[in-house]
Amino acid sequence: MRPRAAAAVGGAIALVVALGACSENTGEGTTVDTERQQSGVIATDPKDSQGPAAEVAGAAKGGTFTVIRETPISHLDPQRTYSFAGLMANPLFARYLTTWKDDGKGGLVLVGDLAQTPGNNVNSDCRVWEFTIKDGVKFEDGSPITAKEIAYGIARSFDPALTGGPTYLQEWLADSPQYDTKWDFAKNKTSLPPGLTAPDAKTLRFEFAKPRCDLPFAVSLPTTAPLRPDQDTGVNLDQRPFSSGPYKIAKNQAGVQLTLDRNPHWDAATDPVRHQYPDQFVWTFGPTADAAVNRMIADNGADQSALAWNYVPASLVARVAQDQALKARSILSPTPSANQLVINNQRVTDLAIRRALNYAIDRDGLVKALGGQTVAQPMTTLMPPSTIGYQAYDAYPAGANGDIDKAKELLGGKTPELVLGVADNTTEQQMGTQLKGNLERAGFKITLRNIPDDAKLDEIKKKNNPWDLYIGNWAADWPSGASILPVLYDGRTIKAEGNSNQAYFNDPAVSAEIDRIQAMPPADQGPEWGKLDQRIMKEYAPVVPLFVDVAYTVHGSKAGGVFISSVFGYPSFVNAHVTR
């Protein structure tokens, strides 16, 4: 089922998701914990939403924590943030209405962040929600954060010039996927979207035309980060967001380095999740994954308190896995992050070609090229195994290495010429080369076109983008089937820009089935999402499922407190510290 706060009036909802059936020894000296159970509850005791966060054993204040990443973060503006790097960086300088307490082992508790609790379902029908804002929450200049500034942050997410972020709240308030045509932010900057009000400084109120039982989860995303109107610099907010978190932007050398200093007005007593251990966080951009990991292995100077953001590349997996001294400085974790070869269904309209693409893929070869099972686990479904409602199946059974003959049979002697857009980072370049060779053996002619990594997410979200294929990656915004299929495959959401439905798949029957399932009692939805997953793949083949990420990263000997987010599958820094 999809997590439903409303169904838990007076009690917590438990969500249990299996990440796999058994532990697997990869043969490379490491073990991926695929038995781990991911679970989540919505906190019902207000004490769970209070600060300060529990102290991290062995953590001390001071020092500089460095994150080394190959390419820049696409957006820092919270309302535009939807990349994994952005989602992990944002909590350092932005707070939301709710957030997740995450033990790094799959255990999740949804708590109030700026709000005192995860929300009040006023009439027990999920149509009206209220959040009471905490006392003592402040911006970086010491001014108070009230319901008004949170409401303004949500309102600016309606601006079509500020695309890139999640669109749940906009679509739900407008009761339409075409939310920017229902309410014009540019013409209404002194007012709020219909359904959103701030009756007083302490109260934020949502009123929806339809039940929106997932609201407490949706407001854990950066869309609800507060902003004062006088600090809104529009598209330039990407350069220097106005902080509400434990750190603030001190310096941003675009594409080179991002430096965060402590925010003296952040109050730990109001924050149930974050800490403020390091004096500074520094994100540096440019080194390749190989270079970053080699620096971690060397463990010299400032790199001792650093982490390589990019996962261990194929060229270094064996070296890292077999070095016993690196085990204490390595993190190996399953993730909910699924990867697909996304097919642009507007351009590739022939179902036979889309099915042939599915038969042609050599998943085993791709996984090996990426570095083996410490990097990726093959998948054949739309929803990853960590999803509520998941059902295992293979719509185009082609074995581990693909079925070239079946793909050629479907092509019927044709040689489709397709353009595959790939980001200009090391991993996607590697994947692009592997996929090109794989697909050309099956009879396709593939042209690779590079896309700047920091622009890729925005570019493929444009309806009229020029690529037939591109590599997509999606982790559910909260552990549920419904935060995958409706978001990625409901054709009614397609607009000019800012599309999460990057396959541009649009079928009225699937959209109607999405409505039918969402109208069901929450406890009944899970199996139905699993059935719809199969139906979409078997009848339409809008994408080619590839693999689920396994997080494998290395840090310096003085970098502590980092864990892999149970929600997004990338390093979280809320507990990060520099050891002495």
TIKE-367392 format. One record per residue (C-alpha): x, y, z; residue number from 1. Coordinates in steps of 0.25 Angstrom, whole numbers. Layout:
BEGIN
{px:X	py:Y	pz:Z	resi:NUM}
...
This chain:
BEGIN
{px:0	py:0	pz:0	resi:1}
{px:4	py:14	pz:-1	resi:2}
{px:7	py:21	pz:12	resi:3}
{px:-6	py:28	pz:17	resi:4}
{px:-5	py:37	pz:29	resi:5}
{px:-20	py:39	pz:30	resi:6}
{px:-23	py:25	pz:32	resi:7}
{px:-15	py:26	pz:45	resi:8}
{px:-22	py:36	pz:52	resi:9}
{px:-18	py:34	pz:67	resi:10}
{px:-8	py:23	pz:63	resi:11}
{px:5	py:20	pz:55	resi:12}
{px:5	py:14	pz:41	resi:13}
{px:16	py:3	pz:39	resi:14}
{px:21	py:1	pz:25	resi:15}
{px:30	py:-12	pz:23	resi:16}
{px:37	py:-14	pz:10	resi:17}
{px:46	py:-25	pz:7	resi:18}
{px:59	py:-21	pz:0	resi:19}
{px:62	py:-36	pz:-5	resi:20}
{px:61	py:-50	pz:-2	resi:21}
{px:75	py:-54	pz:3	resi:22}
{px:89	py:-49	pz:6	resi:23}
{px:98	py:-50	pz:-6	resi:24}
{px:113	py:-52	pz:-5	resi:25}
{px:118	py:-44	pz:-18	resi:26}
{px:131	py:-52	pz:-18	resi:27}
{px:139	py:-39	pz:-17	resi:28}
{px:141	py:-40	pz:-2	resi:29}
{px:128	py:-32	pz:1	resi:30}
{px:114	py:-36	pz:4	resi:31}
{px:102	py:-28	pz:0	resi:32}
{px:91	py:-28	pz:11	resi:33}
{px:79	py:-31	pz:2	resi:34}
{px:72	py:-37	pz:14	resi:35}
{px:70	py:-24	pz:21	resi:36}
{px:56	py:-20	pz:24	resi:37}
{px:52	py:-5	pz:21	resi:38}
{px:41	py:0	pz:30	resi:39}
{px:35	py:13	pz:33	resi:40}
{px:25	py:19	pz:43	resi:41}
{px:19	py:33	pz:44	resi:42}
{px:22	py:38	pz:58	resi:43}
{px:9	py:41	pz:66	resi:44}
{px:16	py:46	pz:79	resi:45}
{px:20	py:60	pz:78	resi:46}
{px:32	py:57	pz:86	resi:47}
{px:38	py:50	pz:74	resi:48}
{px:38	py:63	pz:66	resi:49}
{px:45	py:71	pz:77	resi:50}
{px:60	py:74	pz:77	resi:51}
{px:71	py:72	pz:79	resi:52}
{px:75	py:60	pz:71	resi:53}
{px:82	py:49	pz:79	resi:54}
{px:96	py:51	pz:80	resi:55}
{px:105	py:42	pz:70	resi:56}
{px:115	py:34	pz:78	resi:57}
{px:129	py:39	pz:76	resi:58}
{px:125	py:51	pz:69	resi:59}
{px:132	py:65	pz:73	resi:60}
{px:130	py:79	pz:68	resi:61}
{px:140	py:85	pz:58	resi:62}
{px:148	py:83	pz:46	resi:63}
{px:144	py:83	pz:31	resi:64}
{px:136	py:72	pz:24	resi:65}
{px:138	py:71	pz:9	resi:66}
{px:130	py:64	pz:-1	resi:67}
{px:137	py:61	pz:-14	resi:68}
{px:127	py:60	pz:-27	resi:69}
{px:130	py:59	pz:-41	resi:70}
{px:120	py:69	pz:-46	resi:71}
{px:113	py:81	pz:-40	resi:72}
{px:99	py:80	pz:-33	resi:73}
{px:88	py:83	pz:-43	resi:74}
{px:80	py:92	pz:-33	resi:75}
{px:82	py:97	pz:-19	resi:76}
{px:69	py:105	pz:-19	resi:77}
{px:60	py:96	pz:-11	resi:78}
{px:48	py:98	pz:-19	resi:79}
{px:56	py:93	pz:-31	resi:80}
{px:63	py:82	pz:-24	resi:81}
{px:60	py:68	pz:-29	resi:82}
{px:74	py:62	pz:-32	resi:83}
{px:80	py:52	pz:-22	resi:84}
{px:92	py:61	pz:-19	resi:85}
{px:82	py:73	pz:-17	resi:86}
{px:73	py:65	pz:-8	resi:87}
{px:85	py:61	pz:1	resi:88}
{px:91	py:75	pz:1	resi:89}
{px:79	py:83	pz:3	resi:90}
{px:76	py:78	pz:18	resi:91}
{px:89	py:85	pz:22	resi:92}
{px:83	py:98	pz:19	resi:93}
{px:68	py:96	pz:17	resi:94}
{px:57	py:91	pz:26	resi:95}
{px:44	py:86	pz:22	resi:96}
{px:30	py:84	pz:29	resi:97}
{px:33	py:69	pz:32	resi:98}
{px:46	py:60	pz:30	resi:99}
{px:51	py:46	pz:33	resi:100}
{px:58	py:41	pz:44	resi:101}
{px:67	py:30	pz:38	resi:102}
{px:75	py:20	pz:45	resi:103}
{px:83	py:17	pz:32	resi:104}
{px:78	py:2	pz:33	resi:105}
{px:65	py:4	pz:27	resi:106}
{px:57	py:9	pz:39	resi:107}
{px:50	py:21	pz:36	resi:108}
{px:41	py:30	pz:45	resi:109}
{px:34	py:42	pz:39	resi:110}
{px:34	py:54	pz:49	resi:111}
{px:31	py:69	pz:49	resi:112}
{px:43	py:78	pz:44	resi:113}
{px:38	py:92	pz:44	resi:114}
{px:24	py:87	pz:48	resi:115}
{px:22	py:82	pz:63	resi:116}
{px:16	py:68	pz:57	resi:117}
{px:15	py:61	pz:44	resi:118}
{px:1	py:68	pz:42	resi:119}
{px:-13	py:69	pz:47	resi:120}
{px:-24	py:62	pz:38	resi:121}
{px:-34	py:72	pz:42	resi:122}
{px:-47	py:65	pz:38	resi:123}
{px:-41	py:51	pz:37	resi:124}
{px:-44	py:51	pz:22	resi:125}
{px:-30	py:55	pz:16	resi:126}
{px:-36	py:68	pz:10	resi:127}
{px:-32	py:78	pz:20	resi:128}
{px:-19	py:78	pz:27	resi:129}
{px:-12	py:87	pz:37	resi:130}
{px:2	py:88	pz:42	resi:131}
{px:6	py:96	pz:54	resi:132}
{px:20	py:103	pz:53	resi:133}
{px:30	py:101	pz:64	resi:134}
{px:35	py:113	pz:73	resi:135}
{px:49	py:117	pz:71	resi:136}
{px:52	py:113	pz:57	resi:137}
{px:59	py:124	pz:50	resi:138}
{px:66	py:128	pz:36	resi:139}
{px:81	py:131	pz:35	resi:140}
{px:79	py:145	pz:39	resi:141}
{px:72	py:142	pz:52	resi:142}
{px:58	py:146	pz:47	resi:143}
{px:47	py:136	pz:51	resi:144}
{px:41	py:126	pz:41	resi:145}
{px:26	py:126	pz:41	resi:146}
{px:15	py:119	pz:33	resi:147}
{px:15	py:131	pz:24	resi:148}
{px:29	py:129	pz:19	resi:149}
{px:27	py:114	pz:17	resi:150}
{px:14	py:117	pz:9	resi:151}
{px:22	py:126	pz:1	resi:152}
{px:32	py:116	pz:-2	resi:153}
{px:21	py:106	pz:-7	resi:154}
{px:15	py:117	pz:-15	resi:155}
{px:28	py:120	pz:-23	resi:156}
{px:28	py:106	pz:-27	resi:157}
{px:17	py:109	pz:-37	resi:158}
{px:26	py:118	pz:-45	resi:159}
{px:28	py:112	pz:-58	resi:160}
{px:42	py:119	pz:-58	resi:161}
{px:46	py:111	pz:-46	resi:162}
{px:44	py:97	pz:-51	resi:163}
{px:52	py:84	pz:-47	resi:164}
{px:46	py:81	pz:-33	resi:165}
{px:35	py:71	pz:-29	resi:166}
{px:21	py:75	pz:-33	resi:167}
{px:12	py:68	pz:-23	resi:168}
{px:7	py:80	pz:-15	resi:169}
{px:5	py:88	pz:-28	resi:170}
{px:-3	py:78	pz:-35	resi:171}
{px:-11	py:75	pz:-22	resi:172}
{px:-15	py:89	pz:-19	resi:173}
{px:-18	py:92	pz:-33	resi:174}
{px:-25	py:79	pz:-35	resi:175}
{px:-19	py:78	pz:-48	resi:176}
{px:-5	py:73	pz:-54	resi:177}
{px:-5	py:87	pz:-62	resi:178}
{px:-4	py:94	pz:-49	resi:179}
{px:3	py:106	pz:-55	resi:180}
{px:-9	py:109	pz:-63	resi:181}
{px:-18	py:109	pz:-51	resi:182}
{px:-11	py:119	pz:-43	resi:183}
{px:0	py:129	pz:-48	resi:184}
{px:11	py:132	pz:-38	resi:185}
{px:16	py:144	pz:-46	resi:186}
{px:3	py:151	pz:-45	resi:187}
{px:0	py:147	pz:-30	resi:188}
{px:13	py:149	pz:-22	resi:189}
{px:5	py:155	pz:-11	resi:190}
{px:-5	py:144	pz:-10	resi:191}
{px:-5	py:129	pz:-9	resi:192}
{px:-10	py:118	pz:-18	resi:193}
{px:-24	py:113	pz:-15	resi:194}
{px:-25	py:104	pz:-4	resi:195}
{px:-13	py:108	pz:3	resi:196}
{px:-14	py:118	pz:15	resi:197}
{px:-6	py:123	pz:27	resi:198}
{px:-17	py:128	pz:36	resi:199}
{px:-7	py:132	pz:46	resi:200}
{px:8	py:132	pz:48	resi:201}
{px:7	py:118	pz:55	resi:202}
{px:-3	py:111	pz:45	resi:203}
{px:-1	py:106	pz:31	resi:204}
{px:-14	py:100	pz:25	resi:205}
{px:-16	py:92	pz:12	resi:206}
{px:-30	py:89	pz:6	resi:207}
{px:-31	py:79	pz:-5	resi:208}
{px:-42	py:76	pz:-15	resi:209}
{px:-39	py:61	pz:-13	resi:210}
{px:-33	py:53	pz:-2	resi:211}
{px:-18	py:54	pz:-1	resi:212}
{px:-15	py:45	pz:10	resi:213}
{px:0	py:45	pz:6	resi:214}
{px:2	py:60	pz:10	resi:215}
{px:11	py:57	pz:22	resi:216}
{px:21	py:50	pz:13	resi:217}
{px:20	py:60	pz:1	resi:218}
{px:23	py:72	pz:10	resi:219}
{px:36	py:65	pz:14	resi:220}
{px:42	py:69	pz:1	resi:221}
{px:49	py:82	pz:-2	resi:222}
{px:37	py:89	pz:-8	resi:223}
{px:33	py:93	pz:7	resi:224}
{px:46	py:100	pz:10	resi:225}
{px:43	py:114	pz:15	resi:226}
{px:47	py:127	pz:8	resi:227}
{px:44	py:142	pz:11	resi:228}
{px:39	py:149	pz:-1	resi:229}
{px:50	py:160	pz:0	resi:230}
{px:61	py:149	pz:-1	resi:231}
{px:55	py:143	pz:-14	resi:232}
{px:64	py:145	pz:-25	resi:233}
{px:57	py:136	pz:-35	resi:234}
{px:66	py:127	pz:-43	resi:235}
{px:78	py:133	pz:-36	resi:236}
{px:74	py:127	pz:-23	resi:237}
{px:81	py:114	pz:-29	resi:238}
{px:94	py:122	pz:-26	resi:239}
{px:91	py:125	pz:-11	resi:240}
{px:79	py:120	pz:-4	resi:241}
{px:74	py:127	pz:9	resi:242}
{px:77	py:117	pz:20	resi:243}
{px:68	py:111	pz:30	resi:244}
{px:77	py:99	pz:34	resi:245}
{px:89	py:97	pz:42	resi:246}
{px:98	py:103	pz:31	resi:247}
{px:98	py:115	pz:21	resi:248}
{px:104	py:117	pz:8	resi:249}
{px:118	py:124	pz:10	resi:250}
{px:123	py:124	pz:-4	resi:251}
{px:119	py:118	pz:-17	resi:252}
{px:129	py:117	pz:-28	resi:253}
{px:119	py:111	pz:-39	resi:254}
{px:124	py:98	pz:-44	resi:255}
{px:136	py:98	pz:-35	resi:256}
{px:134	py:98	pz:-20	resi:257}
{px:122	py:101	pz:-10	resi:258}
{px:126	py:105	pz:4	resi:259}
{px:116	py:104	pz:15	resi:260}
{px:118	py:111	pz:29	resi:261}
{px:110	py:109	pz:42	resi:262}
{px:97	py:117	pz:43	resi:263}
{px:98	py:123	pz:57	resi:264}
{px:83	py:125	pz:57	resi:265}
{px:80	py:110	pz:56	resi:266}
{px:74	py:104	pz:69	resi:267}
{px:77	py:89	pz:71	resi:268}
{px:66	py:89	pz:81	resi:269}
{px:56	py:91	pz:70	resi:270}
{px:62	py:80	pz:61	resi:271}
{px:60	py:65	pz:63	resi:272}
{px:69	py:61	pz:52	resi:273}
{px:81	py:70	pz:48	resi:274}
{px:94	py:73	pz:55	resi:275}
{px:104	py:84	pz:54	resi:276}
{px:117	py:77	pz:57	resi:277}
{px:127	py:81	pz:46	resi:278}
{px:131	py:96	pz:45	resi:279}
{px:129	py:95	pz:30	resi:280}
{px:124	py:86	pz:19	resi:281}
{px:132	py:88	pz:6	resi:282}
{px:127	py:82	pz:-7	resi:283}
{px:137	py:81	pz:-18	resi:284}
{px:134	py:78	pz:-32	resi:285}
{px:143	py:73	pz:-44	resi:286}
{px:150	py:60	pz:-40	resi:287}
{px:146	py:47	pz:-47	resi:288}
{px:141	py:36	pz:-39	resi:289}
{px:154	py:29	pz:-40	resi:290}
{px:162	py:41	pz:-36	resi:291}
{px:153	py:43	pz:-24	resi:292}
{px:153	py:29	pz:-19	resi:293}
{px:168	py:28	pz:-21	resi:294}
{px:169	py:41	pz:-12	resi:295}
{px:161	py:33	pz:-1	resi:296}
{px:170	py:21	pz:-2	resi:297}
{px:182	py:30	pz:-1	resi:298}
{px:176	py:37	pz:11	resi:299}
{px:185	py:49	pz:12	resi:300}
{px:183	py:63	pz:18	resi:301}
{px:169	py:69	pz:16	resi:302}
{px:164	py:56	pz:9	resi:303}
{px:165	py:49	pz:22	resi:304}
{px:152	py:57	pz:26	resi:305}
{px:145	py:55	pz:12	resi:306}
{px:136	py:46	pz:5	resi:307}
{px:135	py:42	pz:-10	resi:308}
{px:121	py:45	pz:-14	resi:309}
{px:122	py:36	pz:-27	resi:310}
{px:122	py:21	pz:-24	resi:311}
{px:134	py:13	pz:-25	resi:312}
{px:136	py:11	pz:-41	resi:313}
{px:138	py:-2	pz:-47	resi:314}
{px:153	py:0	pz:-49	resi:315}
{px:155	py:1	pz:-34	resi:316}
{px:144	py:-9	pz:-28	resi:317}
{px:154	py:-21	pz:-27	resi:318}
{px:164	py:-12	pz:-20	resi:319}
{px:155	py:-6	pz:-10	resi:320}
{px:148	py:-19	pz:-7	resi:321}
{px:160	py:-27	pz:-5	resi:322}
{px:167	py:-17	pz:4	resi:323}
{px:164	py:-21	pz:18	resi:324}
{px:169	py:-7	pz:23	resi:325}
{px:158	py:0	pz:15	resi:326}
{px:147	py:-8	pz:21	resi:327}
{px:145	py:2	pz:32	resi:328}
{px:145	py:13	pz:22	resi:329}
{px:135	py:7	pz:12	resi:330}
{px:120	py:8	pz:12	resi:331}
{px:112	py:-4	pz:5	resi:332}
{px:97	py:-3	pz:5	resi:333}
{px:85	py:-7	pz:-3	resi:334}
{px:77	py:5	pz:-9	resi:335}
{px:63	py:8	pz:-14	resi:336}
{px:69	py:15	pz:-26	resi:337}
{px:64	py:8	pz:-40	resi:338}
{px:71	py:11	pz:-53	resi:339}
{px:64	py:10	pz:-67	resi:340}
{px:68	py:12	pz:-81	resi:341}
{px:56	py:22	pz:-83	resi:342}
{px:50	py:21	pz:-97	resi:343}
{px:44	py:35	pz:-102	resi:344}
{px:30	py:29	pz:-106	resi:345}
{px:27	py:42	pz:-114	resi:346}
{px:39	py:38	pz:-123	resi:347}
{px:39	py:23	pz:-122	resi:348}
{px:25	py:20	pz:-125	resi:349}
{px:26	py:6	pz:-131	resi:350}
{px:23	py:-4	pz:-120	resi:351}
{px:31	py:-15	pz:-127	resi:352}
{px:44	py:-6	pz:-126	resi:353}
{px:41	py:-3	pz:-111	resi:354}
{px:40	py:-18	pz:-108	resi:355}
{px:52	py:-21	pz:-116	resi:356}
{px:60	py:-12	pz:-108	resi:357}
{px:56	py:-20	pz:-96	resi:358}
{px:60	py:-33	pz:-102	resi:359}
{px:73	py:-27	pz:-106	resi:360}
{px:79	py:-23	pz:-93	resi:361}
{px:90	py:-30	pz:-87	resi:362}
{px:88	py:-27	pz:-72	resi:363}
{px:99	py:-36	pz:-67	resi:364}
{px:109	py:-29	pz:-76	resi:365}
{px:104	py:-16	pz:-72	resi:366}
{px:105	py:-19	pz:-57	resi:367}
{px:119	py:-25	pz:-59	resi:368}
{px:124	py:-12	pz:-67	resi:369}
{px:119	py:-4	pz:-56	resi:370}
{px:127	py:-12	pz:-46	resi:371}
{px:119	py:-24	pz:-42	resi:372}
{px:109	py:-27	pz:-31	resi:373}
{px:115	py:-17	pz:-21	resi:374}
{px:110	py:-6	pz:-31	resi:375}
{px:97	py:-12	pz:-37	resi:376}
{px:87	py:-23	pz:-36	resi:377}
{px:79	py:-26	pz:-49	resi:378}
{px:64	py:-23	pz:-50	resi:379}
{px:53	py:-26	pz:-60	resi:380}
{px:41	py:-18	pz:-53	resi:381}
{px:37	py:-3	pz:-52	resi:382}
{px:37	py:-3	pz:-37	resi:383}
{px:49	py:-8	pz:-30	resi:384}
{px:49	py:-19	pz:-19	resi:385}
{px:49	py:-9	pz:-8	resi:386}
{px:35	py:-4	pz:-12	resi:387}
{px:22	py:-7	pz:-5	resi:388}
{px:13	py:-14	pz:-15	resi:389}
{px:25	py:-20	pz:-22	resi:390}
{px:23	py:-33	pz:-30	resi:391}
{px:35	py:-40	pz:-37	resi:392}
{px:33	py:-43	pz:-52	resi:393}
{px:40	py:-42	pz:-66	resi:394}
{px:31	py:-37	pz:-77	resi:395}
{px:42	py:-40	pz:-87	resi:396}
{px:50	py:-52	pz:-82	resi:397}
{px:63	py:-52	pz:-89	resi:398}
{px:73	py:-58	pz:-79	resi:399}
{px:84	py:-50	pz:-73	resi:400}
{px:91	py:-46	pz:-86	resi:401}
{px:79	py:-43	pz:-94	resi:402}
{px:72	py:-50	pz:-106	resi:403}
{px:78	py:-44	pz:-119	resi:404}
{px:71	py:-53	pz:-128	resi:405}
{px:57	py:-50	pz:-122	resi:406}
{px:61	py:-35	pz:-123	resi:407}
{px:64	py:-37	pz:-138	resi:408}
{px:51	py:-44	pz:-140	resi:409}
{px:43	py:-33	pz:-135	resi:410}
{px:51	py:-23	pz:-143	resi:411}
{px:48	py:-31	pz:-156	resi:412}
{px:60	py:-27	pz:-163	resi:413}
{px:59	py:-12	pz:-160	resi:414}
{px:71	py:-5	pz:-154	resi:415}
{px:65	py:6	pz:-145	resi:416}
{px:74	py:18	pz:-144	resi:417}
{px:73	py:24	pz:-130	resi:418}
{px:80	py:35	pz:-122	resi:419}
{px:84	py:32	pz:-108	resi:420}
{px:86	py:44	pz:-99	resi:421}
{px:97	py:42	pz:-88	resi:422}
{px:102	py:51	pz:-77	resi:423}
{px:116	py:55	pz:-78	resi:424}
{px:120	py:48	pz:-65	resi:425}
{px:129	py:36	pz:-64	resi:426}
{px:118	py:26	pz:-61	resi:427}
{px:108	py:30	pz:-71	resi:428}
{px:119	py:30	pz:-82	resi:429}
{px:122	py:16	pz:-78	resi:430}
{px:108	py:12	pz:-78	resi:431}
{px:106	py:18	pz:-92	resi:432}
{px:117	py:11	pz:-98	resi:433}
{px:112	py:-2	pz:-93	resi:434}
{px:98	py:0	pz:-97	resi:435}
{px:102	py:5	pz:-111	resi:436}
{px:110	py:-8	pz:-114	resi:437}
{px:99	py:-17	pz:-108	resi:438}
{px:88	py:-11	pz:-116	resi:439}
{px:96	py:-10	pz:-129	resi:440}
{px:98	py:-25	pz:-128	resi:441}
{px:83	py:-27	pz:-128	resi:442}
{px:81	py:-18	pz:-141	resi:443}
{px:80	py:-4	pz:-136	resi:444}
{px:89	py:8	pz:-140	resi:445}
{px:91	py:16	pz:-128	resi:446}
{px:97	py:30	pz:-128	resi:447}
{px:102	py:35	pz:-114	resi:448}
{px:100	py:50	pz:-111	resi:449}
{px:106	py:56	pz:-99	resi:450}
{px:98	py:65	pz:-89	resi:451}
{px:104	py:73	pz:-78	resi:452}
{px:102	py:66	pz:-65	resi:453}
{px:97	py:78	pz:-57	resi:454}
{px:87	py:81	pz:-68	resi:455}
{px:83	py:67	pz:-72	resi:456}
{px:71	py:66	pz:-62	resi:457}
{px:65	py:79	pz:-67	resi:458}
{px:67	py:75	pz:-82	resi:459}
{px:61	py:62	pz:-82	resi:460}
{px:49	py:68	pz:-74	resi:461}
{px:46	py:76	pz:-87	resi:462}
{px:35	py:70	pz:-95	resi:463}
{px:42	py:73	pz:-108	resi:464}
{px:55	py:68	pz:-105	resi:465}
{px:63	py:63	pz:-116	resi:466}
{px:67	py:49	pz:-111	resi:467}
{px:61	py:35	pz:-114	resi:468}
{px:67	py:29	pz:-102	resi:469}
{px:73	py:33	pz:-89	resi:470}
{px:78	py:27	pz:-76	resi:471}
{px:68	py:30	pz:-65	resi:472}
{px:69	py:28	pz:-50	resi:473}
{px:57	py:28	pz:-40	resi:474}
{px:56	py:26	pz:-25	resi:475}
{px:42	py:27	pz:-19	resi:476}
{px:40	py:40	pz:-11	resi:477}
{px:35	py:32	pz:0	resi:478}
{px:34	py:16	pz:1	resi:479}
{px:22	py:13	pz:-8	resi:480}
{px:18	py:8	pz:-21	resi:481}
{px:8	py:20	pz:-23	resi:482}
{px:20	py:29	pz:-22	resi:483}
{px:26	py:23	pz:-35	resi:484}
{px:15	py:18	pz:-45	resi:485}
{px:6	py:31	pz:-44	resi:486}
{px:18	py:40	pz:-45	resi:487}
{px:25	py:33	pz:-56	resi:488}
{px:14	py:28	pz:-65	resi:489}
{px:2	py:37	pz:-64	resi:490}
{px:1	py:44	pz:-77	resi:491}
{px:-8	py:55	pz:-72	resi:492}
{px:4	py:61	pz:-65	resi:493}
{px:12	py:63	pz:-77	resi:494}
{px:14	py:78	pz:-80	resi:495}
{px:25	py:87	pz:-87	resi:496}
{px:36	py:86	pz:-77	resi:497}
{px:38	py:80	pz:-63	resi:498}
{px:33	py:66	pz:-66	resi:499}
{px:35	py:54	pz:-57	resi:500}
{px:29	py:45	pz:-68	resi:501}
{px:41	py:46	pz:-76	resi:502}
{px:37	py:34	pz:-85	resi:503}
{px:25	py:43	pz:-89	resi:504}
{px:16	py:31	pz:-88	resi:505}
{px:2	py:34	pz:-89	resi:506}
{px:-9	py:24	pz:-89	resi:507}
{px:-23	py:27	pz:-85	resi:508}
{px:-26	py:13	pz:-80	resi:509}
{px:-14	py:14	pz:-71	resi:510}
{px:-17	py:27	pz:-66	resi:511}
{px:-31	py:22	pz:-62	resi:512}
{px:-25	py:10	pz:-55	resi:513}
{px:-17	py:20	pz:-47	resi:514}
{px:-29	py:27	pz:-43	resi:515}
{px:-36	py:14	pz:-39	resi:516}
{px:-25	py:9	pz:-30	resi:517}
{px:-23	py:23	pz:-23	resi:518}
{px:-38	py:22	pz:-20	resi:519}
{px:-37	py:9	pz:-13	resi:520}
{px:-35	py:7	pz:2	resi:521}
{px:-20	py:9	pz:5	resi:522}
{px:-18	py:-5	pz:10	resi:523}
{px:-23	py:-11	pz:-3	resi:524}
{px:-14	py:-3	pz:-12	resi:525}
{px:-1	py:-10	pz:-11	resi:526}
{px:-4	py:-22	pz:-20	resi:527}
{px:-11	py:-14	pz:-30	resi:528}
{px:1	py:-5	pz:-32	resi:529}
{px:9	py:-18	pz:-35	resi:530}
{px:-2	py:-23	pz:-45	resi:531}
{px:-1	py:-9	pz:-52	resi:532}
{px:14	py:-10	pz:-52	resi:533}
{px:13	py:-23	pz:-60	resi:534}
{px:2	py:-18	pz:-69	resi:535}
{px:10	py:-5	pz:-73	resi:536}
{px:22	py:-13	pz:-77	resi:537}
{px:15	py:-25	pz:-84	resi:538}
{px:5	py:-16	pz:-92	resi:539}
{px:14	py:-4	pz:-95	resi:540}
{px:29	py:-6	pz:-91	resi:541}
{px:31	py:9	pz:-89	resi:542}
{px:45	py:7	pz:-83	resi:543}
{px:55	py:-4	pz:-81	resi:544}
{px:58	py:-7	pz:-67	resi:545}
{px:73	py:-8	pz:-64	resi:546}
{px:77	py:-10	pz:-50	resi:547}
{px:76	py:-5	pz:-35	resi:548}
{px:87	py:3	pz:-30	resi:549}
{px:96	py:-3	pz:-19	resi:550}
{px:103	py:8	pz:-11	resi:551}
{px:118	py:6	pz:-10	resi:552}
{px:126	py:18	pz:-6	resi:553}
{px:139	py:21	pz:2	resi:554}
{px:142	py:32	pz:12	resi:555}
{px:155	py:37	pz:19	resi:556}
{px:159	py:32	pz:32	resi:557}
{px:154	py:44	pz:40	resi:558}
{px:141	py:45	pz:33	resi:559}
{px:130	py:40	pz:42	resi:560}
{px:115	py:39	pz:43	resi:561}
{px:111	py:37	pz:28	resi:562}
{px:101	py:27	pz:25	resi:563}
{px:93	py:23	pz:12	resi:564}
{px:79	py:29	pz:12	resi:565}
{px:68	py:19	pz:13	resi:566}
{px:59	py:28	pz:5	resi:567}
{px:68	py:32	pz:-6	resi:568}
{px:80	py:23	pz:-6	resi:569}
{px:91	py:33	pz:-6	resi:570}
{px:100	py:38	pz:6	resi:571}
{px:93	py:46	pz:17	resi:572}
{px:101	py:57	pz:24	resi:573}
{px:92	py:60	pz:36	resi:574}
{px:101	py:52	pz:45	resi:575}
{px:114	py:55	pz:38	resi:576}
{px:126	py:59	pz:47	resi:577}
{px:141	py:60	pz:47	resi:578}
{px:148	py:50	pz:56	resi:579}
{px:160	py:54	pz:65	resi:580}
